C-alpha cells in the first residue's frame, strides 16, 4: 500500500513559496463573488493609479515591525500581508535523497542514491518555449489556508553531481494538480509573539502520483542507475502497481525579514509505489485522527509481521530558533519532537497490536515519520483502531471519503441562456482501509445556495460514487462528505457570473473595456505584474503582448502551471474577452492594395574569436531575414479581410496565417517568427561562448548581398525579401544539415570548424572562471525542457561551450533524420511548410509586395526608398534597432552574474523588439516605397555605431535620453503612421531607464 510498503525513498530539502498575501481579504476589501475591490467602503476608482490602492492596503492597521511585533509605523500590514507582490511561484530547493528502504529494517543512508537531486517543475510553455518553468502554489479560497493547490507538470530525479545540462536519471509528467491534504496548526509548540506565529506553526501534507503507462515516465537508459533505482524499477513491473507516489510535508515557514519576499519551508518527503485502487493524491491506509489540536493524522497498515505507520506531521516540534540557520539553510533550526511517551496501537477490543517507542518517532529526520514496528498480536484486529499514550490520543475514522478532485473551480450558471456547467467527480470510500460502499454517502454543500450536489453510481463499482456539482451562484464553500468523526471536506469555488460579457461584440472590446472588466482586479490585488513584468495599466504593453495574453488565459490551458491569472479566478466569459481584444489589436494594421507594377528589366584562440564573431553576424543576419519574410505576410485579421474581398481562399488564409482561435496554429507567418526567435537565442548563445573566452559582448552586424558572400563564404544569397516559395527554398538551404550531402560551404560546416576548435585548442577557458554571459530560458524546445529542465544557456567551460554549439546545430539541423530532434529542427519545419505550399492546387503568393533590401542611403545590392513618409518611419526603425542592441550591450558591459530573464535592460531590449520593431515592420510593409508596384518594408539596419558609457548609471541615462529623443521624433510623424502604443513604450522606457540611472529601481526584475 504505497508508502506503507517497500521500497521507500526518503528525501529532504526546502520549498520556496512566492505566494501572494494581499488577496486574503482580512479587511473585507475584496468580494470574490464578483471580483470587485473596495477602498474605505467605496468601489475603487479605476481611473486612479492602482498604486493608490496598494498604498491604502499597506497603511491599514494592524501593522507590525520587522520583528513581527505591533507597531503603527511597521513595515508589515495585515491587510497586504507579508508578500503582497507574490507571483505564486513554487519550487523545491536543494531537495535530495536522504535514505533508502528496500525492505524492512533500518533506513540506509549510505546507498549510492543518497544525495541524488529531486526537482518539481511547472509545465512546458508551448507558446514561449521556455525551460526553468516553475510550479505554482494557488489558494482556491485565499481566506482559507487549507485550500492550497500545487500546479506542477514535471518531476525529476538527477545524479548528486548533476548540472543543468546533465541528463536526468528519471523524469515523469504529473497528470493533475495536487492539493493540501492535511493542514495542521501548532506543529511548532514554541511561540515568539510574531504576528505570523500561526503560519510558522502550520504543517501541510501534499501527495501526487506519476503513472508508469505515461509515455514520459522514463528511466534514463543511457546512464548507469544505482542498484536501489534498479530495485524500484523492478517493483514497477508488478501489474498491481500503477506508478510512483510522492508524498511531501511543508512546515517551519521562514520568517520574512522584509515585505514582498518569498519564504522557505522545510520539505520532508518519501517516494513509494502507487498501487491499484489508491487515490493519486490522498495517502492510503487506515486513518487515525487526533483528539488534540496540535497533533496531526496517522495512517496505519498491518502486515503479517509488522505494522507500518505514516505520520509525517503527527507530532509537533518543541522549539524554533528565532533566525534562519544560514543562506544555504533558509529555515529555522527546530528542537526535538515532543515527547509523548511510547505510543500504543490497540484495536476495538483493547488488544495491543504494536508499540512505537518514543525514541523511534522522535528520530524524525531519519525516516520523515514513515516507519515500521513489529506486530505484537497475530490475529485479525477487531473494530476501530486507536493509538495513544497518557499525553496523546488518535482514534480511527472508520470511513474515509476522498477524491483526487479536492479543490474545484466551477462556472456560475448562465441564467439568460438557461445554461449550467456541471462537473462530475469521483469519490472513493474506504471502511477501515478497505474499499467499501456505505449504505448511503452523505454529501452536501455547506452553503446550498452556492452549490448543488447530486449523487450517482460510479462505473468503477463498489467503493466509488460519482458526484455531479453544479454552481448556483458565485462564492466559496465546501462539500461535506460523511458525518460525525468521519466527516471530510472538498473545497469548491464558484466563479463570478460574467455571462453578460459573452454577448459583447469583438469590436467593442478595446483596451479600456478589457482593463475595466478584467485586468483592473488583478492590477489592484496582485501587483507582482507591474512590479516584475509589466503593468496591466500600461496600454502599450498590453497591446504589444495581446496575443500572448490570450494564449496564457486560454481556458484550454487552465490546468497548466503557466496559465494566467495564476489564481484561476478568471471566468470563462472574461477569458474570451482576451481573444476579442487580440482581434481588435490585429485589425488596426491597415491592409493596402499594391500599386500597378511596371515590368522591370581555425588554428588559434584569436582565430576562434574572429570565427565566433562571424557566427554572431551570421545568426543576426539570418534572424532579420526570417523576420522580414514573416512580417511581409499579413496577420490573421488582414488575411480574413482578403478572404472577404475574394483575393484569398479560406484554405490559403489558414496556410498563411493559421487558425482563427490563435492558439498554436499560426500558419507560415507564425512558423517563421518562431524560427526567428530561436535564431535570437543562437545569437545570444554564441555570444555566451565568446564571453566565456574572456571577450566582451559583441553586438554584431547584419550583412547582405555580396558583403555576406565575402564575410561568410556561403553561396546562398542573404537578402531582405518578402516571403515566397523561392525565399522559402533559400531558407531551407540556410539550414541544410551536414549529414545530408551538399556542395559548397554551408552554415553546418561553418559550425563544425568552430566546434572542433573549441574541443581541441588548449587554454581557451580560465580555470574556475565561472559562468560568463547571461542565462536565458525563452524559446527553447520542449525536448530540451524535458531532458534539461534547468538549462538556461550557461557557458563556463569547454563542456558547456560544446553543449551550447551542439544545441545551436541540433536546433537548426536536427542531428540526424532518425533523431527525435529532426522533426522540430529549423530544416524540417521549413521543409514541412514548403511541402504545404507545394501541395496547393494552384500557385499562391501570400506576401505583400515589399522591396528587396530596402535602405535609406545607397548601398551595394540594396534599393533606396524614396517615399517621404516611409523614409521617416524607416529613420525611427533604425533608431529603435540601435536602441535595442545598445541596451543589450550595456547589460553585458556590467559583466553580470545574474540572469538575462531578470535583467531590466535585457527585458527592455526584448520589449523594444516586440513593441516597436514589430509594429514598425508591419506598418512599413504596407507603405509605398517610391518604386511602382513595391511597398517599402523595414530597412536593412546600419551597423550600431553609437556607444554608451560602461558606467551603469551614466549609460542608463544616455539610453533614457535616446528613448526620449525617439519618442519626440515619433510624435512628430504624421498621426496615422504607427499609433500611440509604440510612442508610449518609448516614453515608458525613458522613465524606467531614468529611474535605473538614479538607483530608484532594482537592476533585476
HELIX and SHEET records of a PDB file:
HELIX    1   1 UNK A    2  UNK A    4  5                                   3    
HELIX    2   2 UNK A   50  UNK A   59  1                                  10    
HELIX    3   3 UNK A  197  UNK A  200  1                                   4    
HELIX    4   4 UNK A  227  UNK A  235  1                                   9    
HELIX    5   5 UNK A  358  UNK A  362  1                                   5    
HELIX    6   6 UNK A  364  UNK A  367  1                                   4    
HELIX    7   7 UNK A  415  UNK A  417  5                                   3    
HELIX    8   8 UNK A  484  UNK A  486  5                                   3    
HELIX    9   9 UNK A  499  UNK A  503  5                                   5    
HELIX   10  10 UNK A  506  UNK A  508  5                                   3    
HELIX   11  11 UNK A  511  UNK A  514  1                                   4    
HELIX   12  12 UNK A  515  UNK A  519  3                                   5    
HELIX   13  13 UNK A  520  UNK A  525  1                                   6    
HELIX   14  14 UNK A  528  UNK A  532  1                                   5    
HELIX   15  15 UNK A  539  UNK A  544  1                                   6    
HELIX   16  16 UNK A  546  UNK A  553  1                                   8    
HELIX   17  17 UNK A  555  UNK A  557  5                                   3    
HELIX   18  18 UNK A  572  UNK A  587  1                                  16    
HELIX   19  19 UNK A  605  UNK A  631  1                                  27    
HELIX   20  20 UNK A  636  UNK A  644  1                                   9    
HELIX   21  21 UNK A  650  UNK A  657  1                                   8    
HELIX   22  22 UNK A  667  UNK A  692  1                                  26    
HELIX   23  23 UNK A  705  UNK A  712  1                                   8    
HELIX   24  24 UNK A  725  UNK A  734  1                                  10    
HELIX   25  25 UNK A  747  UNK A  760  1                                  14    
HELIX   26  26 UNK A  782  UNK A  787  1                                   6    
HELIX   27  27 UNK A  798  UNK A  813  1                                  16    
HELIX   28  28 UNK A  826  UNK A  838  1                                  13    
HELIX   29  29 UNK A  868  UNK A  893  1                                  26    
HELIX   30  30 UNK A  900  UNK A  902  5                                   3    
HELIX   31  31 UNK A  904  UNK A  912  1                                   9    
HELIX   32  32 UNK A  913  UNK A  917  3                                   5    
HELIX   33  33 UNK A  918  UNK A  924  1                                   7    
HELIX   34  34 UNK A  952  UNK A  971  1                                  20    
HELIX   35  35 UNK A  981  UNK A  997  1                                  17    
SHEET    1   A 9 UNK A 178  UNK A 179  0                                        
SHEET    2   A 9 UNK A 148  UNK A 151 -1                                        
SHEET    3   A 9 UNK A 135  UNK A 139 -1                                        
SHEET    4   A 9 UNK A  89  UNK A 101 -1                                        
SHEET    5   A 9 UNK A   8  UNK A  18 -1                                        
SHEET    6   A 9 UNK A 263  UNK A 275 -1                                        
SHEET    7   A 9 UNK A 241  UNK A 251 -1                                        
SHEET    8   A 9 UNK A 203  UNK A 211 -1                                        
SHEET    9   A 9 UNK A 182  UNK A 184 -1                                        
SHEET    1   B 3 UNK A  30  UNK A  31  0                                        
SHEET    2   B 3 UNK A  36  UNK A  39 -1                                        
SHEET    3   B 3 UNK A  42  UNK A  43 -1                                        
SHEET    1   C 2 UNK A  63  UNK A  64  0                                        
SHEET    2   C 2 UNK A  76  UNK A  77 -1                                        
SHEET    1   D 8 UNK A 178  UNK A 179  0                                        
SHEET    2   D 8 UNK A 148  UNK A 151 -1                                        
SHEET    3   D 8 UNK A 135  UNK A 139 -1                                        
SHEET    4   D 8 UNK A  89  UNK A 101 -1                                        
SHEET    5   D 8 UNK A 117  UNK A 121 -1                                        
SHEET    6   D 8 UNK A 154  UNK A 158 -1                                        
SHEET    7   D 8 UNK A 170  UNK A 173 -1                                        
SHEET    8   D 8 UNK A 218  UNK A 219 -1                                        
SHEET    1   E 8 UNK A 352  UNK A 356  0                                        
SHEET    2   E 8 UNK A 343  UNK A 346 -1                                        
SHEET    3   E 8 UNK A 386  UNK A 388 -1                                        
SHEET    4   E 8 UNK A 393  UNK A 396 -1                                        
SHEET    5   E 8 UNK A 286  UNK A 290 -1                                        
SHEET    6   E 8 UNK A 298  UNK A 302 -1                                        
SHEET    7   E 8 UNK A 306  UNK A 310 -1                                        
SHEET    8   E 8 UNK A 370  UNK A 374 -1                                        
SHEET    1   F 2 UNK A 320  UNK A 324  0                                        
SHEET    2   F 2 UNK A 332  UNK A 334 -1                                        
SHEET    1   G 3 UNK A 399  UNK A 402  0                                        
SHEET    2   G 3 UNK A 423  UNK A 431 -1                                        
SHEET    3   G 3 UNK A 434  UNK A 435 -1                                        
SHEET    1   H 4 UNK A 399  UNK A 402  0                                        
SHEET    2   H 4 UNK A 423  UNK A 431 -1                                        
SHEET    3   H 4 UNK A 464  UNK A 471 -1                                        
SHEET    4   H 4 UNK A 451  UNK A 457 -1                                        
SHEET    1   I 4 UNK A 407  UNK A 410  0                                        
SHEET    2   I 4 UNK A 488  UNK A 494  1                                        
SHEET    3   I 4 UNK A 475  UNK A 481 -1                                        
SHEET    4   I 4 UNK A 443  UNK A 445 -1                                        
SHEET    1   J 2 UNK A 854  UNK A 855  0                                        
SHEET    2   J 2 UNK A 863  UNK A 864  1                                        
END                                                                             
